[in-house]
Amino acid sequence: MDSKRNKKTALVMVAVMATMFGLAYASFPLYKLFCQITGYGGTPQIAADFSEYVGDRIIKVRFNADVAPNLPWIFKPLQKEIEVKVGENKMAFFMAENKSDRPIKGMATYNVTPDKAGYYFNKVQCFCFDEQILQPYEKVEMPVSFYIDPEIEGDIDADDVKTVTLSYTFFESKE
């Protein structure tokens, strides 16, 4: 009887551990998907097309650029900030330069602050959607086109949003 009980307990424990491992493995992709859908954590939305309505409200968009410590790139915005009317289609440029003697593939992560603005910040095209390969000592300009959804004008919780910061961090992509 004890050996039957021990086997049953062992099977339950293995099942619990397998479930926990599966949930841990799936948590990052599920969290990323959740953030992309809801704008949670300052994750900007990805739009298929530009806005057709341009409102009167003006929001200042600041740009920030960082690189991971192990990536020998220079990465910076070519403009510090721009003013944008909600719904207005805008384009900003960033510069990246590979300071090494080997080709390097990089991928940019991004977010928007304040977090509540992430739901309204829409990227139409961005260098951050794809991996970027820079040849040795290559220097490139990379655009991002975006707009701030006019629906922000009707959100009383976002009335205090006067400035939005779009931040990128480049990491070396090993794949």
Phi and psi in degrees as a GROMACS rama.xvg file:
@    title "Ramachandran Plot"
@    xaxis  label "Phi"
@    yaxis  label "Psi"
@TYPE xy
-65.2135  -37.9151  ASP-2
-69.1432  -34.863  SER-3
-64.9135  -43.1968  LYS-4
-65.6776  -40.987  ARG-5
-64.474  -41.4401  ASN-6
-63.1814  -43.0505  LYS-7
-63.568  -43.7723  LYS-8
-62.4319  -43.4273  THR-9
-62.0491  -43.193  ALA-10
-62.9936  -42.416  LEU-11
-62.5557  -43.0539  VAL-12
-64.7094  -41.4845  MET-13
-63.151  -42.2643  VAL-14
-63.509  -41.9847  ALA-15
-63.3955  -44.7498  VAL-16
-64.6251  -41.2306  MET-17
-64.212  -40.9082  ALA-18
-63.7782  -44.2907  THR-19
-63.004  -42.108  MET-20
-62.9818  -44.646  PHE-21
-60.8772  -43.3168  GLY-22
-65.7817  -40.7043  LEU-23
-64.2355  -42.1634  ALA-24
-64.1739  -39.0684  TYR-25
-85.6459  -11.0199  ALA-26
-63.6868  -42.5669  SER-27
-65.2531  -51.0172  PHE-28
-60.663  -38.0992  PRO-29
-67.5554  -40.7545  LEU-30
-64.5565  -42.8627  TYR-31
-60.9991  -45.0071  LYS-32
-61.932  -45.0906  LEU-33
-57.7587  -45.5188  PHE-34
-65.6062  -39.4444  CYS-35
-66.5252  -37.1657  GLN-36
-74.1551  -40.6887  ILE-37
-99.1003  -14.8956  THR-38
79.1667  6.70877  GLY-39
-61.2109  142.861  TYR-40
71.7572  19.479  GLY-41
79.3711  16.6913  GLY-42
-76.9813  117.359  THR-43
-66.0323  156.266  PRO-44
-82.9042  156.704  GLN-45
-110.069  119.597  ILE-46
-101.766  145.946  ALA-47
-80.2173  -23.8008  ALA-48
-152.169  171.482  ASP-49
-77.0918  162.282  PHE-50
-73.9386  147.3  SER-51
-100.369  -13.3627  GLU-52
-107.973  134.53  TYR-53
-119.097  123.514  VAL-54
-90.8392  -173.006  GLY-55
-94.3275  -25.1208  ASP-56
-66.4232  133.722  ARG-57
-110.185  132.154  ILE-58
-123.884  135.694  ILE-59
-84.3478  130.537  LYS-60
-111.763  119.79  VAL-61
-100.521  156.081  ARG-62
-123.853  138.035  PHE-63
-131.186  141.369  ASN-64
-139.998  131.036  ALA-65
-134.91  161.451  ASP-66
-128.221  148.943  VAL-67
-63.7724  149.825  ALA-68
-57.2992  -29.4216  PRO-69
-90.7978  2.89996  ASN-70
-100.758  115.488  LEU-71
-82.4621  56.0035  PRO-72
-117.12  153.808  TRP-73
-102.28  133.21  ILE-74
-143.082  124.25  PHE-75
-154.625  154.621  LYS-76
-75.2742  146.607  PRO-77
-87.7877  -7.28039  LEU-78
-136.678  141.135  GLN-79
-74.7759  -40.7454  LYS-80
-161.515  158.832  GLU-81
-141.508  156.135  ILE-82
-98.3011  138.176  GLU-83
-132.614  131.852  VAL-84
-79.6529  142.02  LYS-85
-59.3537  136.282  VAL-86
86.2412  -13.7138  GLY-87
-75.7461  132.26  GLU-88
-80.0383  124.479  ASN-89
-129.115  158.106  LYS-90
-132.347  137.576  MET-91
-127.893  158.605  ALA-92
-125.748  144.309  PHE-93
-122.783  153.123  PHE-94
-115.894  134.919  MET-95
-128.152  140.831  ALA-96
-138.634  129.273  GLU-97
-85.8311  116.285  ASN-98
-94.0588  8.66469  LYS-99
-105.756  173.469  SER-100
-97.9106  20.9217  ASP-101
-137.454  151.45  ARG-102
-65.6158  141.248  PRO-103
-133.997  134.915  ILE-104
-99.5241  128.016  LYS-105
-125.819  157.452  GLY-106
-135.103  134.375  MET-107
-99.9657  133.684  ALA-108
-97.4306  159.933  THR-109
-149.707  157.484  TYR-110
-160.674  169.155  ASN-111
-124.719  137.957  VAL-112
-124.851  145.028  THR-113
-68.1416  155.865  PRO-114
-53.3992  -39.4533  ASP-115
-65.9926  -16.5942  LYS-116
-81.155  -17.5616  ALA-117
-58.3148  -35.5042  GLY-118
-64.1465  -28.961  TYR-119
-99.774  -10.9522  TYR-120
-87.6003  115.331  PHE-121
-113.663  122.6  ASN-122
-96.2812  131.052  LYS-123
-95.6557  -46.4816  VAL-124
-139.509  143.48  GLN-125
-158.014  142.138  CYS-126
-60.0854  -23.2247  PHE-127
-75.6068  -8.51125  CYS-128
-75.479  -20.3483  PHE-129
-132.975  158.809  ASP-130
-67.7163  146.53  GLU-131
-114.79  130.834  GLN-132
-110.918  121.162  ILE-133
-111.533  129.274  LEU-134
-73.9492  167.997  GLN-135
-53.7137  126.829  PRO-136
62.2276  14.9693  TYR-137
-75.1913  144.117  GLU-138
-127.136  127.853  LYS-139
-134.034  155.786  VAL-140
-103.237  136.835  GLU-141
-127.185  124.495  MET-142
-91.2263  157.419  PRO-143
-136.145  127.406  VAL-144
-109.268  139.291  SER-145
-156.821  169.28  PHE-146
-152.709  160.525  TYR-147
-102.087  122.551  ILE-148
-56.3043  128.839  ASP-149
-59.9042  -18.2867  PRO-150
-61.4772  -15.4909  GLU-151
-62.0731  -27.0833  ILE-152
-64.6164  -26.6007  GLU-153
-94.7571  1.65444  GLY-154
-98.5878  105.984  ASP-155
-64.6963  -25.5276  ILE-156
-71.7243  -16.5624  ASP-157
-107.51  10.5784  ALA-158
-59.6637  -29.9816  ASP-159
-84.423  -1.43853  ASP-160
-78.2701  105.765  VAL-161
-109.766  -27.1959  LYS-162
-134.233  135.51  THR-163
-122.358  137.223  VAL-164
-112.325  124.377  THR-165
-99.8378  116.985  LEU-166
-115.167  140.748  SER-167
-127.083  146.681  TYR-168
-133.551  125.072  THR-169
-92.0089  136.527  PHE-170
-124.236  150.743  PHE-171
-71.642  133.785  GLU-172
-96.8757  120.803  SER-173
-88.6165  -13.716  LYS-174
